[in-house]
Amino acid sequence: MPARRPNILFIMADQLAPQFLPCYGHPLVKAPTIEKLADEGVVFDACYTNSPLCAPSRFVMMSGRQASKIAAWDNAVEFPAEVPTFAHYLQDEGYRSCLSGKMHFVGPDQLHGFTERLTTDVYPSDFTWHPDWDRAGDRLDWYHNMEVVTKAGVCVRSMYLDYDDDAVHQAKRYLFERARDGGDEPFMLAVSLIQPHDPYLCRQDEWNLYRHDDIDLPEVPLGSEPEDPHGVRLRYAYGASDVDVDDDMMRNARHAYYGSISDIDNKVADLLKSLAEAGLSDDTIVVFTSDHGDMLGERGMWFKMSYREHSARVPMIVHAPKMFSARRVSEAVSLVDVLPTLVELSRDGKARDYATTLEGRSMLPHLGGGTGHDEAIGEYFAEGVDRPMFMIRRGSKKLIYCASDPLQYFDVLDDPLESNNLAQSPEHKADVDALVAEIEASYDLQGLRDRVLESQRRRAFLKGVMKTQGVAWDYQPAENATGAYVRNTMPIYQLEKRARFPQV
């Protein structure tokens, strides 16, 4: 009989920069469960989002395709139902796939290959939140604003706390249901949380884990280095250029962000405890990551939407001690690589034919300690620009390119704070010129811009009509109350006995 294939528990945080995790070197933040996963697992030190914004980052991750290939422009663009995802492929491999929590799907398809979905999404699924490159200098009324920074701190409850509590509760129930089933069918459960995404709030218990005076301030404060044009535009767009954020405000926001990370860590611990109690730990691969990072005050910038390291890098930890020895991987990878990696994990390391070309490449060589790729490619089409922006990270070097902005080129190993822009250095001219030529040869830049503008204009029209018609695509979780808890389908003692785990 063939060995049972591993389950996959895929845990995703939102807006979590690895720089603020202890397993990536932060001296203050408390996240012991994630740290234990890292100690026993494979940690990727240079994993990047391909597009530093929630929806496009997730669409790329789920599809193994770059944003330009699937028109994943921004947070209000439809994720086409015809694009295969890792959930589709895992289903095809015989897995049950389930989503609990956020995935920011936009459009009428709210499953994208998942067999089941346990919660609604935290964000709307319509076209409202689109950028407007026709009026790129205008502020958007639905966009981020600095009140989440200036009023950061402690709360009793918040929308995001409620959401994450529900996502984890539903996921734990799912794990025990799979244990009660007792079948050989493996599962892939994605648990996607919204914290530590702004607003920067946390509960008092998590706040109390940190001495307020110990909270570190940004390593590159606003004004200590020249601002780049993209950063200037972003700061204006969300109002940071209008607000004097003093050290107390900064500490409050960072303190609450650290508390949110500790809350996420508690939730990961809760999931892993349920996995163990259900007897599933030994057969389950655990993956922990995020969709993008958070500038958290570096250079006076907040949130994401930048290819600077705090925004563009994400944690990536794969915990499967029976399969892979603990190690750290220095080579650059990215979220587009998740699909082929999960599929090959489900196939005992074997590749398969895909229904479409993939830009993603499997991370299995890295996981096994072999030689894998060392490259991350980024494409960005959303707020803060009015034409496409690109990133290439190869080896230790990173290029950020936008046709309307000065080039940026950094050695992120020697210069992790990106203080020394090498783009105009004669020593690096040949390398920079080659990367720019590669981008300009690989993309029809004007054609891409035209596609984005056309999409924005279509959605600007459609969102008004949809609102008038009352059309909404927000996911409604299905719950069949006729089979829940105690019903007259069989004697009560039999129902109670069937629901008990472990059974007696």
C-alpha positions as CSV (number, residue, x, y, z in Angstrom):
1,M,0.0,0.0,0.0
2,P,1.5,3.4,-0.9
3,A,2.4,5.8,1.9
4,R,-0.3,8.2,2.9
5,R,0.3,11.6,1.3
6,P,0.9,14.5,3.6
7,N,-1.8,17.0,4.6
8,I,-0.9,20.7,4.1
9,L,-1.8,23.4,6.6
10,F,-1.1,26.7,4.9
11,I,-1.2,29.7,7.3
12,M,-1.0,33.2,6.0
13,A,-0.8,36.4,7.9
14,D,-1.5,39.8,6.3
15,Q,1.0,42.7,6.0
16,L,3.6,40.9,8.2
17,A,7.2,41.9,7.4
18,P,9.8,39.3,8.4
19,Q,12.0,41.9,9.9
20,F,9.6,42.0,12.8
21,L,9.8,38.3,13.7
22,P,12.2,36.9,16.2
23,C,13.2,34.1,13.8
24,Y,14.3,36.8,11.3
25,G,16.3,38.6,14.0
26,H,14.0,41.0,15.7
27,P,15.2,41.3,19.4
28,L,11.9,42.3,20.9
29,V,8.9,40.8,19.3
30,K,7.5,37.7,21.0
31,A,6.3,34.9,18.7
32,P,7.5,31.7,20.2
33,T,5.3,29.3,18.2
34,I,6.5,30.7,14.9
35,E,10.0,30.7,16.2
36,K,9.7,27.0,17.0
37,L,8.4,26.3,13.5
38,A,11.4,28.1,12.1
39,D,13.9,26.3,14.5
40,E,12.5,22.9,13.2
41,G,11.8,23.9,9.6
42,V,13.2,25.4,6.5
43,V,13.3,29.2,6.7
44,F,13.6,31.3,3.5
45,D,15.6,34.5,4.3
46,A,14.9,36.2,0.9
47,C,11.3,35.4,0.0
48,Y,9.4,38.3,-1.8
49,T,5.9,39.2,-2.7
50,N,5.7,39.6,-6.5
51,S,3.2,42.5,-6.2
52,P,3.2,44.3,-2.8
53,L,-0.6,44.6,-2.4
54,C,-3.1,42.2,-1.0
55,A,-5.2,40.9,-3.9
56,P,-2.5,40.8,-6.7
57,S,0.0,39.2,-4.3
58,R,-2.5,36.4,-3.5
59,F,-3.7,35.9,-7.1
60,V,0.0,35.5,-8.2
61,M,0.6,33.1,-5.2
62,M,-2.4,31.0,-6.0
63,S,-1.9,30.8,-9.7
64,G,1.9,30.5,-10.1
65,R,1.5,33.3,-12.7
66,Q,2.9,36.8,-12.7
67,A,0.4,39.6,-12.3
68,S,0.7,40.8,-15.9
69,K,-0.2,37.3,-17.2
70,I,-3.5,37.2,-15.4
71,A,-4.3,41.0,-15.2
72,A,-3.9,41.1,-11.4
73,W,-3.5,44.8,-11.4
74,D,-4.8,45.9,-8.0
75,N,-7.2,45.2,-5.1
76,A,-10.4,45.6,-7.1
77,V,-9.7,43.6,-10.2
78,E,-11.4,40.3,-11.0
79,F,-9.4,37.1,-10.5
80,P,-10.5,35.2,-13.6
81,A,-12.3,31.9,-12.9
82,E,-10.4,30.3,-15.9
83,V,-7.1,30.7,-14.1
84,P,-6.1,27.4,-12.4
85,T,-4.9,27.7,-8.8
86,F,-3.0,25.5,-6.4
87,A,-6.4,24.5,-5.0
88,H,-7.5,23.2,-8.4
89,Y,-4.3,21.2,-8.8
90,L,-4.4,19.8,-5.3
91,Q,-8.0,18.8,-5.9
92,D,-6.9,17.1,-9.1
93,E,-4.3,15.2,-7.0
94,G,-7.0,13.8,-4.7
95,Y,-6.9,16.4,-1.9
96,R,-9.8,18.0,-0.2
97,S,-9.1,21.7,-0.2
98,C,-10.6,24.2,2.2
99,L,-10.2,28.0,2.9
100,S,-10.9,29.6,6.3
101,G,-10.3,33.4,6.3
102,K,-9.2,36.0,3.8
103,M,-8.0,35.5,0.2
104,H,-9.4,38.8,-1.2
105,F,-11.0,37.2,-4.2
106,V,-12.7,39.8,-6.5
107,G,-15.5,38.6,-8.8
108,P,-18.3,36.1,-8.9
109,D,-16.0,33.1,-8.4
110,Q,-15.3,33.0,-4.6
111,L,-13.9,29.5,-4.4
112,H,-11.2,29.3,-7.1
113,G,-10.7,25.6,-6.7
114,F,-11.3,25.3,-2.9
115,T,-13.8,22.5,-2.2
116,E,-15.1,24.3,0.8
117,R,-14.9,27.8,2.3
118,L,-15.7,28.3,5.9
119,T,-15.9,32.1,6.3
120,T,-16.7,35.1,4.2
121,D,-13.9,37.4,3.2
122,V,-12.9,40.3,5.4
123,Y,-12.9,42.7,2.4
124,P,-15.4,43.4,-0.4
125,S,-15.3,41.4,-3.6
126,D,-16.4,44.2,-6.0
127,F,-14.7,46.8,-8.2
128,T,-14.8,49.8,-5.9
129,W,-11.2,49.9,-4.6
130,H,-9.4,50.5,-7.9
131,P,-6.7,53.1,-8.5
132,D,-7.3,55.8,-11.1
133,W,-4.2,56.5,-13.3
134,D,-6.2,59.1,-15.2
135,R,-6.1,61.2,-12.0
136,A,-3.0,59.7,-10.4
137,G,-2.4,62.8,-8.2
138,D,-5.9,62.7,-6.6
139,R,-6.5,61.1,-3.2
140,L,-8.9,58.2,-3.1
141,D,-11.7,58.4,-0.6
142,W,-11.5,54.6,0.2
143,Y,-7.7,54.5,0.6
144,H,-5.5,54.1,3.6
145,N,-5.3,57.1,5.9
146,M,-3.0,58.0,8.8
147,E,-5.7,57.9,11.5
148,V,-4.8,54.2,11.9
149,V,-1.3,55.4,13.0
150,T,-2.2,58.5,15.0
151,K,-4.9,56.6,16.9
152,A,-3.1,53.3,17.3
153,G,-3.1,51.5,20.6
154,V,-5.2,49.1,22.8
155,C,-8.7,48.0,22.1
156,V,-11.1,45.4,23.6
157,R,-12.5,44.2,20.3
158,S,-12.0,45.2,16.6
159,M,-13.4,44.0,13.3
160,Y,-10.1,42.3,12.5
161,L,-9.8,40.5,15.9
162,D,-13.4,39.2,15.4
163,Y,-12.5,38.0,12.0
164,D,-9.3,36.2,12.9
165,D,-11.0,34.6,15.9
166,D,-13.7,33.2,13.7
167,A,-11.3,32.0,11.0
168,V,-9.3,30.0,13.5
169,H,-12.4,28.7,15.3
170,Q,-13.8,27.4,12.0
171,A,-10.4,25.9,11.0
172,K,-10.1,24.0,14.2
173,R,-13.6,22.5,13.7
174,Y,-12.5,21.5,10.2
175,L,-9.4,19.7,11.6
176,F,-11.5,17.7,14.0
177,E,-14.0,16.8,11.3
178,R,-11.2,15.4,9.2
179,A,-10.0,13.4,12.2
180,R,-13.5,12.0,12.8
181,D,-13.8,11.1,9.1
182,G,-10.7,8.8,9.6
183,G,-10.3,8.4,5.8
184,D,-7.2,8.3,3.7
185,E,-8.0,11.4,1.7
186,P,-5.4,14.1,2.4
187,F,-6.5,17.7,2.9
188,M,-5.1,21.1,2.2
189,L,-6.4,23.7,4.7
190,A,-5.5,27.4,4.1
191,V,-6.0,29.6,7.2
192,S,-5.6,33.2,6.1
193,L,-5.7,35.9,8.8
194,I,-5.9,39.7,8.6
195,Q,-3.6,40.7,11.4
196,P,-1.2,42.4,11.8
197,H,-2.7,44.6,9.0
198,D,-3.6,48.1,10.0
199,P,-5.4,49.6,11.9
200,Y,-2.7,49.1,14.4
201,L,-4.7,47.8,17.4
202,C,-4.3,44.9,19.8
203,R,-5.8,43.6,23.0
204,Q,-4.4,44.6,26.4
205,D,-2.9,41.2,27.1
206,E,-0.8,41.4,24.0
207,W,0.1,45.0,24.6
208,N,1.3,44.1,28.1
209,L,3.9,41.7,26.6
210,Y,6.0,44.7,25.8
211,R,7.5,47.6,27.7
212,H,6.4,50.7,25.8
213,D,9.7,52.4,26.3
214,D,11.5,49.4,24.7
215,I,9.6,49.7,21.4
216,D,12.2,50.5,18.7
217,L,11.7,53.3,16.3
218,P,12.4,53.1,12.6
219,E,16.0,52.5,11.6
220,V,15.8,55.1,8.7
221,P,13.6,57.9,10.0
222,L,11.9,60.4,7.7
223,G,14.4,63.0,6.6
224,S,17.5,61.1,7.4
225,E,17.9,60.2,3.7
226,P,16.6,61.6,0.4
227,E,13.1,60.5,-0.5
228,D,12.5,58.6,-3.7
229,P,9.6,59.9,-5.9
230,H,7.4,56.8,-5.4
231,G,7.7,57.0,-1.7
232,V,6.8,60.7,-1.8
233,R,3.7,59.9,-3.9
234,L,2.6,57.1,-1.5
235,R,3.1,59.3,1.6
236,Y,0.9,62.0,0.0
237,A,-1.7,59.4,-1.1
238,Y,-2.4,58.2,2.4
239,G,-1.9,61.5,4.1
240,A,1.5,60.9,5.8
241,S,2.9,64.1,4.3
242,D,0.1,66.1,6.1
243,V,0.7,64.6,9.6
244,D,3.6,65.1,12.0
245,V,4.0,61.6,13.3
246,D,6.0,62.0,16.6
247,D,7.9,59.3,18.4
248,D,4.9,58.6,20.7
249,M,2.6,58.0,17.8
250,M,5.3,55.9,16.1
251,R,5.8,53.8,19.3
252,N,2.0,53.3,19.7
253,A,1.6,52.0,16.2
254,R,4.6,49.7,16.4
255,H,3.7,48.5,19.9
256,A,0.2,47.5,18.6
257,Y,1.7,45.9,15.5
258,Y,4.0,43.8,17.8
259,G,1.0,42.9,19.9
260,S,-0.9,41.8,16.8
261,I,2.1,39.6,15.8
262,S,1.9,38.0,19.3
263,D,-1.8,37.4,18.8
264,I,-1.2,35.8,15.4
265,D,1.4,33.6,17.2
266,N,-1.2,32.5,19.7
267,K,-3.5,31.6,16.9
268,V,-0.8,29.6,15.2
269,A,-0.3,27.8,18.5
270,D,-4.0,27.1,18.8
271,L,-4.1,25.6,15.3
272,L,-1.0,23.4,15.9
273,K,-2.5,22.3,19.2
274,S,-5.7,21.2,17.5
275,L,-3.7,19.5,14.8
276,A,-1.9,17.5,17.5
277,E,-5.0,16.7,19.4
278,A,-6.6,15.4,16.2
279,G,-3.7,13.1,15.7
280,L,-2.7,14.8,12.4
281,S,0.6,16.5,13.3
282,D,2.9,13.8,12.0
283,D,1.2,13.7,8.6
284,T,0.9,17.4,8.0
285,I,3.2,19.9,6.4
286,V,2.8,23.4,7.8
287,V,3.6,26.5,5.7
288,F,3.7,29.9,7.2
289,T,3.9,33.1,5.1
290,S,2.4,36.5,4.4
291,D,1.2,38.4,1.4
292,H,3.5,41.4,1.8
293,G,5.2,43.4,4.5
294,D,4.7,46.7,6.2
295,M,7.0,49.8,6.1
296,L,5.9,50.6,9.7
297,G,7.4,54.1,9.7
298,E,10.6,53.4,7.8
299,R,11.4,56.5,5.7
300,G,8.1,57.9,7.0
301,M,6.2,55.3,5.0
302,W,3.5,53.0,6.2
303,F,1.7,49.9,4.9
304,K,2.9,48.3,1.6
305,M,2.8,49.2,-2.1
306,S,6.6,49.6,-2.3
307,Y,9.5,47.4,-3.3
308,R,11.6,48.5,-0.4
309,E,12.6,45.6,1.8
310,H,10.1,46.1,4.6
311,S,7.2,46.1,2.2
312,A,8.4,43.6,-0.4
313,R,9.8,40.8,1.7
314,V,7.7,38.2,3.4
315,P,8.3,35.3,5.9
316,M,8.4,31.8,4.4
317,I,8.7,28.9,6.7
318,V,8.1,25.2,5.7
319,H,7.8,22.9,8.7
320,A,8.0,19.2,7.8
321,P,10.7,17.7,10.0
322,K,10.2,14.2,8.7
323,M,10.8,15.3,5.2
324,F,13.3,18.2,5.4
325,S,16.1,19.0,7.9
326,A,16.1,22.4,9.5
327,R,18.0,24.9,7.5
328,R,18.0,28.5,6.3
329,V,17.8,29.3,2.6
330,S,19.6,32.4,1.4
331,E,18.5,32.3,-2.3
332,A,15.8,34.6,-3.5
333,V,12.4,33.0,-4.0
334,S,8.9,34.5,-4.2
335,L,5.2,33.8,-3.7
336,V,4.7,32.9,-7.4
337,D,6.7,29.8,-6.5
338,V,4.1,28.5,-4.0
339,L,1.9,26.7,-6.5
340,P,4.5,24.3,-8.0
341,T,6.0,23.8,-4.5
342,L,2.7,22.7,-3.0
343,V,1.8,20.5,-6.0
344,E,5.2,18.7,-5.9
345,L,4.9,18.2,-2.1
346,S,1.6,16.5,-2.8
347,R,3.3,14.2,-5.4
348,D,6.3,13.0,-3.3
349,G,8.5,15.5,-5.1
350,K,7.5,14.7,-8.6
351,A,6.6,17.4,-11.1
352,R,3.5,17.4,-13.3
353,D,2.1,18.9,-16.4
354,Y,0.2,22.1,-15.9
355,A,-2.8,23.5,-17.8
356,T,-0.9,26.7,-18.5
357,T,2.6,28.0,-18.4
358,L,3.9,28.9,-15.0
359,E,6.3,31.7,-14.0
360,G,6.6,30.1,-10.6
361,R,9.4,27.5,-9.9
362,S,9.3,24.8,-7.3
363,M,11.2,25.5,-4.0
364,L,11.7,21.8,-3.4
365,P,15.4,21.9,-4.4
366,H,15.9,24.6,-1.6
367,L,13.8,22.5,0.9
368,G,16.0,19.5,0.3
369,G,19.3,21.4,0.6
370,G,20.1,21.3,-3.1
371,T,20.6,24.1,-5.6
372,G,17.5,26.1,-6.6
373,H,16.8,29.3,-8.3
374,D,18.0,32.6,-6.9
375,E,15.6,35.1,-8.4
376,A,12.4,37.1,-7.6
377,I,10.5,39.1,-10.2
378,G,8.0,41.8,-9.2
379,E,5.3,43.6,-11.2
380,Y,3.2,46.4,-9.6
381,F,0.3,48.3,-11.3
382,A,-1.6,50.0,-8.4
383,E,-1.4,53.1,-6.2
384,G,1.5,55.4,-6.1
385,V,2.5,55.0,-9.8
386,D,0.8,55.8,-13.1
387,R,2.7,53.3,-15.2
388,P,4.1,49.8,-14.5
389,M,6.8,49.3,-11.8
390,F,9.1,46.3,-11.7
391,M,11.6,44.6,-9.4
392,I,14.3,42.1,-10.1
393,R,16.2,40.5,-7.2
394,R,19.0,38.2,-8.2
395,G,21.7,37.2,-5.9
396,S,22.4,40.1,-3.5
397,K,21.3,42.8,-6.0
398,K,17.8,44.3,-6.4
399,L,16.7,46.7,-9.1
400,I,13.5,48.8,-8.9
401,Y,12.4,50.2,-12.3
402,C,9.6,52.5,-13.3
403,A,10.0,54.4,-16.5
404,S,8.9,57.7,-14.9
405,D,11.2,57.5,-11.8
406,P,14.9,57.4,-11.2
407,L,16.4,53.9,-11.1
408,Q,17.1,52.2,-7.8
409,Y,19.7,49.5,-7.4
410,F,20.8,48.1,-4.1
411,D,23.0,45.4,-2.7
412,V,20.6,44.2,0.0
413,L,23.0,41.9,1.7
414,D,25.7,44.6,2.2
415,D,23.1,47.3,2.6
416,P,19.9,45.9,4.1
417,L,18.5,49.3,4.8
418,E,18.9,50.3,1.2
419,S,20.7,53.5,2.0
420,N,23.2,53.4,-0.9
421,N,21.6,53.6,-4.3
422,L,24.1,52.1,-6.7
423,A,22.1,52.9,-9.9
424,Q,24.4,55.7,-11.0
425,S,27.6,54.0,-9.9
426,P,30.1,53.5,-12.8
427,E,31.1,50.2,-11.2
428,H,27.5,48.8,-11.6
429,K,26.5,50.5,-14.9
430,A,26.8,47.4,-17.0
431,D,24.7,45.3,-14.6
432,V,22.0,48.1,-14.3
433,D,21.9,48.6,-18.1
434,A,21.5,44.9,-18.7
435,L,18.6,44.6,-16.2
436,V,16.8,47.7,-17.7
437,A,17.3,46.2,-21.2
438,E,15.9,42.9,-19.9
439,I,12.7,44.6,-18.6
440,E,12.2,46.7,-21.7
441,A,12.7,43.7,-23.9
442,S,10.3,41.5,-21.8
443,Y,7.4,43.9,-21.6
444,D,5.4,46.1,-23.9
445,L,5.5,48.9,-21.4
446,Q,3.0,51.2,-23.2
447,G,0.8,48.3,-24.0
448,L,0.7,47.3,-20.4
449,R,-0.1,50.8,-19.3
450,D,-3.0,50.9,-21.8
451,R,-4.4,47.6,-20.5
452,V,-4.3,48.8,-16.9
453,L,-6.0,52.1,-17.8
454,E,-8.7,50.3,-19.8
455,S,-9.4,48.0,-16.9
456,Q,-9.6,50.9,-14.5
457,R,-12.0,52.8,-16.8
458,R,-14.3,49.8,-17.2
459,R,-14.4,49.2,-13.5
460,A,-15.1,52.9,-12.8
461,F,-18.2,52.5,-14.9
462,L,-19.3,49.1,-13.8
463,K,-19.1,49.7,-10.0
464,G,-21.7,52.4,-10.2
465,V,-24.1,50.2,-12.2
466,M,-23.5,47.3,-9.8
467,K,-24.3,49.5,-6.9
468,T,-27.5,50.7,-8.5
469,Q,-28.5,47.1,-9.2
470,G,-27.5,45.8,-5.7
471,V,-25.1,43.3,-7.2
472,A,-22.5,41.9,-4.7
473,W,-20.2,38.9,-4.9
474,D,-19.3,38.7,-1.2
475,Y,-19.1,35.1,-0.2
476,Q,-21.9,33.7,1.9
477,P,-20.7,30.7,3.9
478,A,-23.1,27.8,3.7
479,E,-24.2,26.2,6.9
480,N,-26.8,23.4,7.0
481,A,-28.5,23.7,10.4
482,T,-30.6,20.6,9.7
483,G,-27.5,18.5,10.4
484,A,-25.9,20.5,13.2
485,Y,-25.6,19.5,16.8
486,V,-28.7,17.6,18.1
487,R,-31.5,16.8,15.5
488,N,-34.0,14.0,15.2
489,T,-32.0,12.2,12.6
490,M,-31.0,9.5,15.1
491,P,-31.3,9.0,18.9
492,I,-29.5,11.7,20.9
493,Y,-27.0,9.4,22.5
494,Q,-25.9,8.1,19.0
495,L,-25.5,11.7,17.8
496,E,-23.4,12.7,20.8
497,K,-21.3,9.6,20.5
498,R,-20.5,10.2,16.8
499,A,-19.5,13.8,17.6
500,R,-17.1,12.9,20.4
501,F,-13.4,12.8,19.6
502,P,-11.7,10.6,20.3
503,Q,-14.6,8.2,20.1
504,V,-15.3,5.8,23.0
